[in-house]
Amino acid sequence: MTMPQTAPGLVRPHGGILKPLLLTGEALDEARARAASLPVVHMSSRETSDLIMLAVGAFSPLDGFMRRDDYRGVVRDMHMSDRTLWPVPITLSPKPGDPDVQEGDQVALMDEESGELMGTLRIEEKYGYDKRAEARGVFGTEDEAHPGVAKVYAQGEVLLGGPVRVFSELRYPETYGEYYARPADTRRVFAEKGWKTVAAFQTRNPIHRSHEYCTKIALEICDGILIHPIVGKLKGDDIPADVRMDCYRALLDKYYPRDRVVCRVYPMEMRYGGPREAVLHAIFRQNYGCSHLIVGRDHAGVGKYYGPFDAQNIFDRIPADELEIRPLKIDWTFWCRACEGMASTKTCPHAKEERVLISGTELRAMLDEGRRPPHEFTRPEVADILMAYYRKAQAQ
């Protein structure tokens, strides 16, 4: 299925059209029935989340899991075989115990955690690959301590490439209700509001004061913003999605103009891929209808693997005709005691000693130690929610 852009004035989808791959109605019933007799390939949580992103059209213009030439081009220089910009491989690898499938076979795809049948794949190519080359090319490191690298090393020795047809979005529509949206949905919302420029804010953390400052810079220059939290699987020490949703609602209800902010979630799993993942975030936000992506310090980073502004600098190497969405680059932000408010290195003249640097890592450390985050870190309503969550978690 393909879908033309339905909202005049918004950026085009990456590649020109949305390609949602989710079946409905009679086509879904017939495909499910046929899939019941097919050999089953099991998917990891990351592969399942990628399949759902394909299903809703967020990964347009992809039509399935990558074939060999597309995979190699993406790893090498962020381009598929037709020279379409794409920064991160979208791949599927059979698991131990899966049937020995071959090119030309059609297989059913099952989420290994839930046991749910998610769709089908027609195998066009079955090919080997170099895991360490992928780790170096995509993540910039071969270190298995990197969570994204570790998942690549845990994969099987071959990849299956070909088009998919998708049956399910798992629990996401029911769990998140109005907060769950496909690209066609957000484009419709933006069009109804008359927005032409929309800044997306990527987050896997509760919104602290530095995040809030970045989003309000975006509100000064765009028609609206999309607060777009990730709700796929995260690292074990990240704050659960339901707790983060409570934090987002508390902030949006009291500190943002309601007619200029949309909050929706998306089901991808983080790779913690730093610069390359920032480009992936930009591409699928373009598919969701956004003209800008807020890129702050250490976007999509983890540990010490990336410099604080590597995720901004990578956009300088992408030709303007390959990506319509533009990065909205924000410098170091902090609370300045002398300024008595939020500032950045571009606006604040005071010494480092006056600056309270804010990060999700520091916020989690405070909560782990039972210390209430001060107002320089986060709004009191958010602090209340997080303190209650951490007290309950530590009591269990």
N, C-alpha and C positions, 0 to 999 in steps of 0.2 A: 504494500500500500504506500502511496505517496500522498502528500498533502501540500497544496500551494500555501504560500504565506497568506494569512487571512486578515492581517492588520496593516493597512496601508500606513506608511510613515515609519514603521519600525524597521530595524535592521533585518536583512534577509537571513534565513537559516544558513548555517555553514554548508556550502555546496549548492545553495539555491532553493532547496525544498526540504520540508520535514518528511522523514521516512519512518512513521510509526509502524511497528511490526506486530502489534497486539491484535490477535484475532477476536472477533465478536460474532454473536448470533449463530446462524447455521454453519458458517465456516469454522467457528470454534468447536461446535459439537462434533462435526465430521472429523476434524483434525484430532481431537481428543480420542475419538473412537479408534482411528487408525493407529494412533501412537501407542495404544494399549498392547499391540502385538509387535512393537519394534524393540530391538535391543536397546538397553538403557545405559547411558553415560551419565555418571554422577558429577555434579558441579560443586565446587567449593563455594563458600559464602561470597568471595570476590567475584567468581564467575557468574553466580546467580545475580548479584547486584548489577553486573555489567549487562546481563541478559535483560534485566528490567529496564535499564537505561536505553538499550536498543529498542525494547518494546514500545516505550513512550515517545520515541523519536528524539530523545536527548542526545544520542550519539549519531544523529544524522551527519553525513550521508552514508554511514555504514549500514550494510544489510545483513550483517552477521559477524561471526568470528573470523579473524583475519587469515587470509591465505599467505603463502610463503613470501611472495615478493612484497606484499604490503607490509608484512611483519618485519622483514629485513630492512626495508626502506625506513620504516618508523624508528627502529632501533638505531639505524645509522645516522639519519639526518632529519628526522621528524616529518618525513613525507611518504605517502603511499606511492604505489607504482604509477598512478596517474598524476602524481605531484600535488595531490591534495594534502594540505598541512594536517598532520596528526601527530601528537607528541608521545603517546603511550600505547603499547600494544594492547589490543583487546583480543584475548586468546582463550582457548579451551584446551585442557589437557586431560585425557582419560585417567581414571584412578585405578589403583591396584584392585583387581577383582572384576573390573569392567570387561565386557566382551571384547574380543579381538576384532575391531571393526576396520573396514577398508574404504578406500576412495570409491565413491559411487553409492555407498550405503546411506540409508536414512536412519537416524537414531532418535530416540526419545531422550530428553534432557530432564534430569531429576535433581532437585536441590537435596544435597546429601544431609543437611541438618533437619529439614522438615519432612523429607520423603515425598514432597509434592512434585507432581509432574508439571514441568514449567513450559515445555515447548518441544520443538523438533529441530534437528539440524540435518541438512543434506550435505554429506561430506564430499567436498570437491577436492580437497588436498589433505594429506596426512604427511607430516614432515618433521624432521628432527631440527633441533636448534641448540644454540650455545647459551646456556643460562648465565655464565659469567659475562659474556659479551652483552647480554641484555641488561644485566645489573650495572655494568660500567656505562653503557650508552644511555640508559633511562634514568638511573639513580645516581650516577657519578661515583659509585663505590661498589666494591665486591664484598663489603663487610656484611656478614650474615646477621649482625646485631641490628642492622637497619631493618625495620619491620617490613618494608616493601620488598627488599632483597630476599629476606627470609621466606616470603611467600613464593617468590620465583623459584628458589632452590627446592622448595617443598613440592613443586609440580612434577608431573611425570616427564618422561624423556621425549615424548612426541606431542605435537599440537594438531588439532583438527580445525580445518578452515572451511567455511561455506555459509550459505544463507540460512537464517533461522526464521521460524514462525513461533510466536510466543502466545501462551495460554493464560498466564497469570502474572500478577504483580505482588504475589504473596499477601502479607497482612497489611501492607502500607495504606491502601485506600480506607480500609475499615479503622485502622489504628489512628490515623491522623485526620480523617474527615476532611473538612474544608481546607486544612493546611496542606493537604497533598494535592499537587497539581502537575499535570503534564505540560510540555511546551505549548501545545495548542491552547491550553487553559490560560496560562499566564499571558500569552499574546492577546487572547480575548479580553482579559481583565485590563491590560494596559490600553488597548484600543478603546474600551468603554470609558476609561478615565481620560482619554485624549492625550496620553503620554506619547512622546516621540523619543525622548532620551530617558533611559532607565539605567541606574547603576546597581549592579548586583553586589551583595556582600556575602562572601563565603565565610562560614563559621562552623567549627566543631566544638566551640566552647560557649559558655554563657557570655553574653555581651558585657564586657567590663567598660570602664570609662574611656579607655583608649579606643576601643571599637566604636563606642557611641560617638566619639569625636570624629572618627573617620567617616562614619555614615552621615553625619550632619554636614561635613564638608561636601559630600556628594549631593546632599539635598540642596545646597546653595547653587549648584551648577546644573543639576538635572531636574527633569520634570518629576521624577519619583525614584524610589529605591525598592529593590527586592531584597529583603532579608531572607537568605536562602540557606538554612542550616542543613547539614548532612545528617542523615539518620540511618545510614548503613552501619556496618560493624566498624568499631574504632579500636584503638589500643585499650588495654585493660584498665589503665588509670584515667582514661577520659571520662567525663561526666555523662551519665546516661541521657538518652534523648528525651525521655519524659520529664526529667528534672530541668533540662535545658529549655524545653518548651514552656514550662511554668515561668522560667526566668524571662524568656522573650515576651510572653504575654504581659507580665508585670511591667516591663519597660515600655512596651508599645502603648499600653493603656494610659501611662502617665507622662511619658517624656517625649513622645513623637506626635507630629500632626497626623491624624488618622487618615486623612484624604490623600496623603502623599507617600504612604508606606504600605507595601504588601509583604506579608510573611507567608512563605510556602516552604515545604521541605522537599528533599529529593533523596532517592534511595541508594546512592552510590556508596561503595566502601572506600575509605581513604587508603591511598598508597603511600602517603607521606613522601611524595616524590619531588618536593621543592619546585625548582624552576619548570620542569616539564609538566608537573601536575598543575601548576598555575596556568599553563597554556591550555591544558585539557579543561580546566575550570572555565577559562574564557570561551572556548569553543562551545561547550554545551550551554553556557549562559547566553551566548548569541542565539542558540537554538530556542532558548526560553524567551527571546525577544529583547534582551538587554543590549544596550549600546556601549556600556562601560562596565568594567570589573574593578572593584576596589582592590588594590594590591598594596598591602602594607609590609611591615617588617616581617621577614621569615615566613612568607606565605607558603602554606602546605609543607613546612619544614618539620624536621624532627632532630633532636640532639644537636650535634655540632657539624652535621654533614654539609650544610649550605651556609653561605654568607648571608647577612641580614637582608641584602637587596639583590641577591642573585635572581629571585623570581620577578623582580622588576626589570632587570637588565636583559633578560632573555627576550623580552618583547621588542627591544631595540634591534634585534637581529632578524625579525620577521618582516618581510616586505608588506607594505600597506595593502596591496591587492590580495593578500592571502588570508587576511583576517579582518572582518569589519568591526568587531567589537574592539574598543580601545582600553588600555589599562589606565586607571586613575591612580597614579602613584602617590603614596602618602609616606612622608619621612618619619623618622623616630618621633613618637608622640609620648607625652608624659604629663603628669600633674606638676605644675611649677608652684612652689610655695610663695615665691616672690610675686608671680603673676596672679596668684590666687585662682588658678583655673587650669584647664587643659591647654597645652601648647605643643609646638613641635620645634625641631632644631631650626626651621626656617622662620619661626615667629618669635622665639624666646631669646632674649639677650643674656639671661642669667647663668650663673655658674652651675656646674654639674651637681654641686651639693644641694642646690635648691630643687632638683628634679627627682620626682618619684616615678621611676620607670615601672611600667605595668606589663605583665604578661600572664597568660593562662597558666603557665608552669608555676609562677610565684603564687598565683591565687590558689591553686590546688595545694601547694605546700602549706600555706596558711591554714587552709581548711583541715588538712590532715593533722595539723598540730593543735586543732581546736581554737585557733585564733580568729576572731571576727575580722574580716577584711575592712580596712578603714574606708571612709568616704572617698578618699583619693583614688582608691582602686575600683570601687563599684558602688552602685546605688544601694541604699539601705534595703529596699524591697528585694533586690537580688541577693544580698547578703543573708537576709532572713531565710530565703528558700534554700540556699546552699548550706547554711549552718544546720538547718533542720535535716537535710538529706545526710550530711556527714555524721551527725549525731546518731541518726538511725542506723546508718551503715556500720558504724563502729560498735554499736550495741549488739549487733547480730553475730 
